């Protein structure tokens, strides 16, 4: 519990195996700026595949693989997309 409140660059967090150790606000902003620069260069370039963002420690990108024509495709797609919806007003109000 105490490790959670240590600064990101604390050696204790790294020793404890915290995946986000060493990534403070400055590192997050720098990674976001580099991602934006890569995306802008890709847009102006006009070809090639979209660049992947810099992997942040402790953040997993959700993946979903569906086969064309599979019977569970609509349900799985709906479940996948539902995780990105904002909470309903009842949940946000605490009722």
N, C-alpha and C positions, 0 to 999 in steps of 0.2 A: 504494500500500500504506500509506503513512504517513497519508493522509487518513482512512483507516478508523478510526484510533485518536485522531483529534482530537475535542474535545468537539463535540456537535451544533450548538452555536451559533457555531462558528468560521467566520469570513468565508471562509477558504480553502476550506472544504467547499462553500459556496455558489458561489464563483467556479468551482470545478471541476465544478459541475453536479450535485452530490449531491442527490438528491430528498428525502432525509430530513434535510437540514441545517435546523437551527433547532428540531427536535422532540426535546427531551430527555425525561427521565422525567416531569418536571412537566407538560409539554404533553400527553404521552400519557395521564397520569392524569386531567388535566382533560378531555380529549376523552372518555375512558371515563365520567367522571362525568356529563357532559352527555348522552352517549348513553343512560345508565341513566335519567336524569331524563326525557328525551323518551319512552323506552319506558314508564316508569311512568305518565306523564301520558296516553299513548295507551291504556294498559290501563284506567285509571280512566275515561277519556272514553267508551269503549264504541262509538265509530264512527270511520270514516276509515281510511285506509291506514296500515300500520305505518311509523313514521318511519325514514328511512335513516340509518345511522351517519355520523358526520363522517368525511370522507375523510382518511386518514392518508397523508402523503407516502411514496412508495416501496412502498406496499402496493396490490396489485391484487386486486380481488375476482374470484374465478373465476366464470365464467358458462357456462351450458350451455343450448342451445336444441334441443329435440327436437320433432319434429312427431308428432302423434298417429298411431299406426299405421305409422310408418316401420319397415322391417325391421331397421335398425341400432339401434333404440331401446334394447333391453335391454343390448346390449354397450356402447354409449356411456354409458348410465346407470351400469353397473357400473364402467367406467373412471373416470368422474367421482367416484363415491363412494369408490373405492379410494384416492384421494389423501388422504382424510381418516382412513384407518385408521392405528392406531399401527404402528410397525415390528415385524416378526416377532421372536421371541426370538433367533433365530440372528443377525439383523442387529444387534440391540441388544447382544449379547454380543461381537460382532466375529468370530464364527466363520464 
